[in-house]
Amino acid sequence: MTDHPIEGLMKTTMNSLKEMVDVNTIIGDPVQSPDGLVIIPVSKISFGFASGGSEFNEKKGSKDQEMSENKLPFGGGSGAGVSVQPVGFIVAGNNQIKLLTVDEGNTALSNLFDFMCKVTDNIQQTMNKEKKNKNNENIDKNNDSMS
């Protein structure tokens, strides 16, 4: 069975969308500032897709015409739209990461990054405390052995 013409329209449209939207569109290329900060743009992408078509009879009203395997004329179309909106910028440097939002309406993403920063800070503090405790234990052992 051969492909229906609408399948070709859909494949062409979807391939065009694939070429337009990739991961570099959502998370942009990093830019390094002169002071050593790395700035990464973050965007929101929305897209829509539609296709449709119809087959037409060649001759209407012909009593002798029977439905056959012959292809009927086809008319159809497809289309897509893409919207790219900046969300914010990830700024990394000076031992910290921050999300600078473009719109205050994006608080969920901002809250997520703030939470990640707090978790990272807590982990670092815990590791530093453990390291400090081990160092204190080693100093105590050395002092005991000298006595």
C-alpha positions as CSV (number, residue, x, y, z in Angstrom):
1,M,0.0,0.0,0.0
2,T,1.4,3.4,-1.0
3,D,1.6,6.3,1.4
4,H,-1.3,8.8,1.4
5,P,-0.4,12.3,0.3
6,I,-1.3,13.7,3.7
7,E,1.5,11.6,5.2
8,G,4.0,13.4,3.0
9,L,2.7,16.8,4.1
10,M,2.9,15.8,7.7
11,K,6.4,14.4,7.4
12,T,7.7,17.5,5.7
13,T,6.2,19.8,8.3
14,M,7.5,17.7,11.2
15,N,11.0,17.6,9.7
16,S,11.0,21.4,9.4
17,L,9.9,21.7,13.0
18,K,12.7,19.4,14.1
19,E,15.3,21.6,12.3
20,M,13.9,24.8,13.9
21,V,13.7,23.5,17.5
22,D,16.6,21.8,19.2
23,V,18.1,21.8,22.7
24,N,20.3,24.9,21.8
25,T,17.1,26.9,21.2
26,I,15.9,26.2,24.8
27,I,19.3,26.3,26.6
28,G,21.4,28.8,24.6
29,D,25.1,28.9,24.1
30,P,27.0,30.1,27.1
31,V,28.6,33.5,27.0
32,Q,31.6,34.4,29.3
33,S,31.8,37.9,30.6
34,P,35.1,39.7,31.2
35,D,34.8,39.3,34.9
36,G,34.6,35.5,34.6
37,L,30.9,34.9,34.9
38,V,29.3,32.4,32.6
39,I,25.8,33.5,31.3
40,I,23.5,30.9,29.8
41,P,20.2,32.1,28.2
42,V,17.0,29.9,28.9
43,S,13.9,30.1,26.7
44,K,10.4,28.7,26.6
45,I,9.3,27.2,23.3
46,S,5.7,26.6,22.2
47,F,4.6,25.2,18.9
48,G,1.5,24.1,17.2
49,F,0.9,21.8,14.2
50,A,-2.1,21.2,11.9
51,S,-2.8,19.3,8.7
52,G,-5.7,18.3,6.7
53,G,-6.9,17.3,3.3
54,S,-9.7,15.9,1.1
55,E,-10.0,13.6,-1.9
56,F,-12.3,14.7,-4.7
57,N,-14.3,12.6,-7.2
58,E,-13.4,13.2,-10.8
59,K,-16.9,13.2,-12.2
60,K,-19.9,13.8,-10.2
61,G,-23.3,12.4,-11.3
62,S,-22.0,9.7,-13.5
63,K,-24.1,6.6,-13.0
64,D,-21.6,4.3,-14.6
65,Q,-18.7,5.4,-12.3
66,E,-17.7,2.8,-9.7
67,M,-15.2,3.2,-6.9
68,S,-11.9,1.7,-8.1
69,E,-8.3,1.5,-7.1
70,N,-7.5,4.6,-9.1
71,K,-6.2,7.5,-7.1
72,L,-8.6,10.4,-6.7
73,P,-7.5,14.0,-6.9
74,F,-6.2,15.2,-3.5
75,G,-6.1,18.6,-2.0
76,G,-4.6,19.4,1.4
77,G,-2.2,21.4,3.4
78,S,-0.2,21.5,6.7
79,G,1.4,24.1,8.8
80,A,3.1,24.9,12.0
81,G,3.9,27.8,14.2
82,V,6.7,28.3,16.7
83,S,7.0,30.8,19.6
84,V,10.3,31.4,21.4
85,Q,10.1,33.4,24.6
86,P,13.1,34.3,26.9
87,V,12.6,33.0,30.4
88,G,15.8,34.1,32.1
89,F,19.5,33.7,32.4
90,I,21.6,31.2,34.4
91,V,24.6,33.1,35.8
92,A,27.4,30.9,37.1
93,G,30.6,32.1,38.7
94,N,32.2,33.2,42.0
95,N,31.3,29.8,43.5
96,Q,27.5,30.3,43.0
97,I,24.8,29.8,40.5
98,K,21.8,32.2,40.1
99,L,18.8,32.3,37.8
100,L,17.9,35.8,36.7
101,T,14.3,35.7,35.4
102,V,13.1,38.0,32.7
103,D,9.5,37.9,33.9
104,E,8.4,37.7,37.5
105,G,5.7,35.3,36.4
106,N,8.2,32.5,36.1
107,T,8.5,32.1,39.9
108,A,8.2,28.3,39.7
109,L,11.5,28.0,37.8
110,S,13.1,30.6,39.9
111,N,12.1,28.7,43.1
112,L,13.4,25.5,41.7
113,F,16.9,27.1,41.1
114,D,16.8,28.7,44.6
115,F,16.0,25.3,46.1
116,M,18.8,23.7,44.2
117,C,21.3,26.4,45.4
118,K,20.2,25.9,49.0
119,V,20.6,22.1,48.8
120,T,24.0,22.5,47.3
121,D,25.0,25.0,50.0
122,N,23.7,22.6,52.7
123,I,25.7,19.7,51.2
124,Q,28.9,21.8,51.1
125,Q,28.4,22.9,54.7
126,T,27.9,19.3,55.9
127,M,31.0,18.2,54.0
128,N,33.0,21.1,55.5
129,K,31.8,20.2,59.0
130,E,32.8,16.6,58.6
131,K,36.2,17.5,57.2
132,K,36.7,19.9,60.2
133,N,35.6,17.2,62.7
134,K,38.1,14.7,61.2
135,N,40.9,17.3,61.3
136,N,40.0,18.0,65.0
137,E,40.1,14.3,65.8
138,N,43.5,13.9,64.2
139,I,44.8,16.9,66.2
140,D,43.4,15.4,69.4
141,K,45.0,12.0,68.6
142,N,48.4,13.7,67.9
143,N,48.2,15.7,71.2
144,D,47.3,12.5,73.2
145,S,50.2,10.6,71.7
146,M,52.7,13.4,72.6
147,S,51.6,13.4,76.2
